Amino acid sequence: MNKDEILDKAIRRVPDFPKPGILFFDVTSILTNPPAFKHTIDRMVEIYSAKKPDAIAAVESRGFLFGAPLAEKLGIPLVLIRKKGKLPGEVYSASYALEYGEATIEAHKADIEKGKSYLVIDDLIATGGTLNASKNLIEQGGGKVLEFFGVIGIPELNYEKALSPVPVTTLIDLSEK
């Protein structure tokens, strides 16, 4: 089985969710498949051991599930990027456009260190809006985004263009069609 096959077979596809015409890629099915989850974390370690980020910035909530084991294996801090109002301390905030409206994410000011490099992790990269907002948070604190990572990428939504010039890595690219 090649590197992508174990993930491709593990990812549940849910048609017409959350609305008609959308094919939803459910990464929680990777978590219920121990070999697929191990493969995912092992591949992340393989990719990022040599790149040596100073910290992982994981996007709520599924980004936490992949970012935490990677941070532990690399021996580096994990910064949580949360939805507005979920963090108790002083925060940096960044808003981004949704299909209908706007959302805001936050990170603790104390967790972002000036001059440090951050690997930003989410489960799936679609349009890049959340990741660009995450970059904004990190830059507010004087940090630099080394790279964006997603277990799944949907390239037809042009996330690489939206996230340029920061490099983007995914383990598997899928299509909504």
C-alpha positions in Angstrom: 0.0 0.0 0.0 1.5 3.4 -1.0 1.7 6.3 1.4 -1.6 7.9 0.3 -3.7 4.7 0.1 -4.0 4.1 3.8 -5.3 7.7 4.3 -7.5 7.6 1.2 -9.1 4.4 2.5 -9.5 5.7 6.0 -11.1 9.1 5.2 -14.9 8.9 5.3 -16.8 10.8 2.6 -20.1 12.2 3.5 -22.1 13.5 0.5 -24.4 16.6 0.9 -23.0 17.6 4.3 -23.3 20.3 5.7 -25.5 21.2 2.7 -26.5 19.7 -0.6 -23.7 19.6 -3.2 -20.9 19.5 -0.6 -18.8 16.3 -0.2 -17.5 16.4 3.3 -14.2 14.7 4.1 -14.4 13.4 7.7 -10.9 13.1 9.2 -12.3 11.7 12.5 -12.3 8.4 10.7 -8.5 8.5 10.7 -8.6 8.7 14.5 -10.7 5.6 14.7 -8.3 3.7 12.5 -5.1 3.3 14.6 -2.8 2.3 11.6 -4.0 5.3 9.6 -3.5 7.7 12.6 -0.1 6.3 13.3 0.8 6.6 9.6 -0.3 10.3 9.6 1.8 11.2 12.7 4.8 9.2 11.5 4.6 11.0 8.1 4.4 14.4 9.9 7.4 13.6 12.0 9.3 12.5 8.8 8.5 15.8 7.1 9.1 18.2 10.0 12.0 16.7 11.9 14.5 18.2 9.4 12.6 21.6 9.1 12.9 22.3 12.8 10.0 24.6 13.6 10.3 26.3 17.0 6.6 25.6 17.8 3.4 24.1 16.4 0.3 26.4 16.1 -2.7 24.1 15.8 -6.1 25.3 14.7 -9.3 24.4 16.7 -10.3 21.8 17.0 -9.2 19.0 14.7 -5.8 20.6 14.2 -5.2 20.0 17.9 -5.5 16.2 17.3 -2.7 16.2 14.8 -0.6 19.0 16.2 -0.3 17.7 19.8 1.3 14.4 19.0 3.7 16.1 16.5 4.7 18.7 19.0 5.3 16.0 21.6 7.4 13.9 19.2 9.5 16.9 18.1 9.8 18.2 21.7 8.5 21.7 20.9 5.7 23.8 22.2 2.1 23.6 21.0 0.2 26.9 20.6 -3.6 26.6 20.4 -5.5 28.8 18.0 -9.1 28.9 19.2 -12.4 30.4 18.3 -13.1 33.8 19.8 -13.9 33.9 23.5 -12.4 30.5 24.5 -9.1 31.7 25.9 -8.8 33.3 29.4 -5.7 35.5 28.9 -4.7 38.4 26.7 -5.1 37.4 23.1 -4.3 38.4 19.6 -7.3 38.3 17.3 -7.8 37.9 13.6 -11.0 37.7 11.6 -11.6 36.0 8.3 -14.5 35.7 5.8 -16.8 32.7 5.8 -19.2 31.8 3.0 -21.9 33.7 4.8 -20.4 36.1 7.4 -17.2 36.3 9.4 -15.4 34.3 12.1 -12.7 35.3 14.6 -9.8 33.2 16.0 -7.5 34.0 18.9 -4.2 32.9 20.4 -2.7 33.8 23.8 -0.2 36.7 23.5 2.0 34.9 26.0 2.3 31.9 23.6 3.6 33.7 20.5 7.3 34.5 20.8 8.9 37.2 18.7 11.4 35.8 16.2 10.2 32.2 16.5 9.1 30.0 13.6 5.7 28.3 13.7 4.3 25.4 11.7 0.5 26.0 11.4 -1.5 22.8 11.4 -5.1 22.1 10.5 -6.9 18.9 9.5 -8.1 20.1 6.1 -7.1 23.0 3.9 -9.8 24.3 1.7 -9.8 28.1 0.8 -7.0 29.0 3.3 -9.0 31.6 5.2 -8.5 30.1 8.6 -4.8 29.6 8.0 -4.2 33.1 6.7 -6.0 34.4 9.9 -3.7 32.2 11.9 -0.7 33.7 10.1 -2.0 37.1 11.1 -2.1 36.1 14.8 1.4 34.8 14.7 2.7 37.9 13.0 1.0 40.1 15.5 3.2 38.6 18.1 6.4 38.9 16.0 6.5 35.3 15.0 7.0 33.9 11.5 5.0 31.1 9.8 7.4 28.5 8.5 4.8 26.4 6.7 1.1 25.4 6.6 0.2 21.8 7.0 -3.0 19.9 6.4 -3.7 16.2 6.5 -6.1 16.8 3.6 -5.9 19.4 0.9 -8.6 20.4 -1.6 -6.5 22.0 -4.4 -9.4 22.9 -6.6 -10.2 25.6 -4.0 -6.9 27.3 -4.8 -5.5 27.4 -1.2 -1.9 27.5 -2.4 -2.5 30.8 -4.2 -4.4 32.2 -1.2 -1.6 31.1 1.2 1.4 32.2 -1.0 4.3 32.8 -0.4 4.2 30.5 2.6 4.7 26.8 1.6 1.8 24.4 2.0 2.2 20.6 2.6 -0.6 18.1 2.7 -0.5 14.3 3.0 -3.3 13.7 0.6 -5.2 15.9 -2.0 -8.8 15.1 -2.6 -11.5 16.6 -4.8 -15.0 17.7 -3.8 -16.3 16.4 -7.2 
